[in-house]
Every structure is written in structure tokens, then in C-alpha cells.
């Protein structure tokens, strides 16, 4: 083995064990490609959770909202949860908001917008921020959580939503690339 070959072999060995600097992508091409698909699946699943909640409350499909309480039939999508299930230090605030038409409209708009954005893979930053805010607010409505001192699925959803936006999960099985290429989004990058 020549000295040049030993130097190249040593450089390859050194680069294989090198520490990856902060901020540098750490996934290899294969890992990054394989990761895109589970992230897209998680994005679609969360999108369906938000969209289903909207549809169930709108039509009273009988899962968490009985037909008699459908929003289209004059029911309130916030009356049950905020009016009856809210507990803890913020219960009074949430009880006072329950059944308010403006709160109902805002809540339903958020569920629909977040669900559609996640399913389509567009507006991921806004969907993640709005979804994280909504789920954290829902977490504060039931403090402390029933089965854990502080952690519940609402906080996990918030973290996952933010992660999906940061990792660009809207580009696989979604319209994220096309959305980002539009003139509107190129002028307003916060819409990606």
C-alpha cells in the first residue's frame, strides 16, 4: 500500500467517524428518502384527525357528536367539551366561552383549515402553528390530564405538527412543492 493509499484510507475512516456539526443534516440520502414516506403518512393521519373532528361536529355523525347536536342543526361544537369537560385552573374561562357563536365558528374554521392543509400538504407552517396552538389550548382545558401529571396526546400532537412543518412533510404525497412554487408563496414564504 502506497502512502497516498494509506492517506486516502485514513481520510475515509476519519470522515466516517467524524462528528456532524450542529445544524448539518445527519440523514444519508437513503435514510432521508425513506423518512419522507412515514412523515407523509403521519401528516395525512393528523390531517384526517382534524378533518374528521370538523365533519363529525358539522354533521353530527355520531362518533363524538350525536346527530341532534350537529352544528348544521343548531348545535354548538364547543358546548360539550368546553362547557362540561373543561377542568382545572382555566375551567372558568373555558366554561364562559362554551357555546359562543364566534368561538364555535373560529374552532370549526381551525379544524377545517388545519385538516385540509395537512391532507393537501400546503401551508404547513400555518397549519402546524395553528394546530399546535389549538391542541395546546385543548390541553389547558383539561389540566391536569387524567392519566399523567402533565403529558397527554395534545402536547404530542403539537410537537409532531411542528416537526412535520420543519421537515417539509408536505412535499411527499402532497402538493407542497407545487404550493411553494406559486407566486403568492414565493412572495410570502411564511405561507409554505
C-alpha positions in Angstrom: 0.0 0.0 0.0 1.4 3.4 -1.0 1.5 6.4 1.3 -1.2 8.0 -0.9 -3.5 5.0 -0.5 -2.9 5.0 3.3 -3.7 8.7 3.5 -6.9 8.3 1.4 -7.9 5.2 3.5 -7.3 7.2 6.7 -9.3 10.1 5.4 -12.2 7.8 4.6 -12.1 6.2 8.0 -11.8 9.6 9.7 -14.8 11.0 7.8 -16.9 8.0 8.6 -16.4 8.7 12.4 -16.4 12.5 12.2 -18.8 14.4 14.4 -21.6 16.0 12.5 -21.7 19.8 13.3 -24.8 21.3 14.7 -27.3 22.4 12.0 -25.9 20.0 9.4 -28.3 17.3 8.0 -27.4 14.0 9.6 -29.5 11.6 7.5 -28.0 9.9 4.5 -29.7 10.1 1.1 -31.3 6.7 1.6 -32.4 7.4 5.2 -33.8 10.8 4.1 -35.7 9.3 1.3 -37.1 6.5 3.5 -38.1 9.0 6.2 -40.2 11.1 3.8 -42.9 8.4 3.5 -43.6 7.8 7.2 -43.7 11.6 7.7 -46.2 11.9 4.9 -48.3 9.2 6.4 -48.2 10.9 9.8 -49.2 14.2 8.2 -52.1 12.5 6.4 -53.2 10.8 9.6 -53.1 14.0 11.6 -54.9 15.8 8.8 -57.7 13.2 8.9 -58.0 13.6 12.7 -58.6 17.3 12.3 -60.9 17.0 9.3 -62.9 14.1 10.9 -63.4 16.2 14.0 -64.8 19.0 11.7 -67.1 16.7 9.8 -68.4 14.9 12.9 -69.2 18.2 14.6 -70.7 19.7 11.4 -73.0 16.8 10.5 -73.3 15.0 13.9 -72.1 11.7 12.5 -72.5 10.0 15.9 -68.9 9.4 16.9 -68.2 12.1 19.4 -71.2 14.3 18.2 -74.7 12.9 18.3 -76.8 13.8 15.2 -79.0 16.0 17.4 -76.0 18.2 18.3 -74.8 18.7 14.7 -73.6 22.3 14.0 -75.8 22.4 10.9 -78.8 21.6 13.1 -78.1 24.4 15.5 -75.8 22.5 17.9 -72.6 24.0 19.3 -69.3 22.3 18.6 -67.8 23.8 21.7 -70.6 23.5 24.2 -69.9 19.9 25.2 -66.2 19.9 25.7 -65.7 23.5 26.9 -69.0 23.5 28.9 -68.8 20.1 30.6 -65.3 18.5 30.2 -63.1 21.6 31.0 -61.4 21.2 34.4 -58.5 22.7 36.3 -57.3 26.3 36.6 -58.8 27.6 33.3 -62.2 25.9 33.6 -64.0 29.2 34.3 -62.5 30.8 31.2 -63.5 27.8 29.0 -67.0 27.4 30.5 -67.6 31.1 29.7 -66.6 30.5 26.1 -68.7 27.4 25.6 -71.4 27.7 23.0 -70.4 31.2 21.9 -71.1 31.5 18.2 -67.9 33.3 17.5 -65.9 30.7 19.3 -67.8 27.9 17.5 -67.0 29.5 14.1 -63.3 30.0 15.0 -63.0 26.5 16.3 -64.7 24.9 13.2 -62.7 27.1 10.8 -59.5 26.0 12.6 -60.4 22.3 12.4 -61.3 22.5 8.7 -58.3 24.7 7.7 -55.7 22.6 9.6 -57.2 19.3 8.3 -57.3 20.4 4.7 -53.8 22.0 4.8 -52.3 18.8 6.3 -54.0 16.5 3.9 -53.0 18.6 0.9 -49.5 19.3 2.3 -49.9 23.0 1.7 -49.5 25.9 4.2 -47.6 23.5 6.6 -46.2 26.4 8.7 -49.6 28.0 9.3 -51.2 24.6 9.8 -48.5 23.5 12.2 -48.7 26.7 14.2 -52.5 26.8 14.3 -52.7 23.1 15.1 -50.1 23.3 17.8 -51.9 26.3 19.3 -55.3 24.6 19.2 -54.0 21.4 20.7 -52.1 23.2 23.5 -55.3 25.2 24.3 -57.3 21.9 24.4 -54.6 20.6 26.8 -55.0 23.6 29.1 -58.8 22.9 29.2 -58.2 19.6 31.0 -55.4 20.3 33.4 -54.1 18.2 35.0 -54.5 15.4 32.4 -56.4 12.4 33.8 -53.7 9.7 33.3 -50.4 11.7 33.6 -49.2 14.6 35.8 -48.7 16.9 32.7 -48.3 15.0 29.4 -51.1 13.9 27.1 -51.8 13.4 23.4 -52.5 17.1 22.8 -48.9 18.0 23.6 -47.6 15.2 21.5 -49.8 16.3 18.5 -48.4 19.9 18.9 -44.8 18.7 18.8 -45.4 16.4 15.8 -47.2 19.1 13.9 -44.2 21.4 14.4 -41.8 18.7 13.4 -43.8 18.0 10.2 -43.6 21.6 9.2 -39.9 21.8 9.9 -39.1 18.7 7.9 -41.2 19.7 4.9 -43.6 16.8 5.1 -46.0 18.4 2.7 -43.8 17.6 -0.3 -44.3 13.8 -0.3 -47.8 12.6 -1.2 -48.9 16.2 -1.0 -48.9 19.4 -3.0 -46.2 21.1 -1.0 -43.7 21.6 -3.9 -46.4 23.0 -6.2 -47.7 25.2 -3.5 -44.2 26.6 -2.7 -43.7 27.3 -6.4 -46.7 29.6 -6.7 -46.1 33.3 -7.0 -48.1 34.0 -3.8 -45.9 31.7 -1.7 -42.7 32.9 -3.3 -43.6 36.4 -2.3 -44.8 35.3 1.2 -42.5 32.4 2.3 -44.4 32.2 5.6 -47.2 30.5 3.7 -45.1 27.4 2.9 
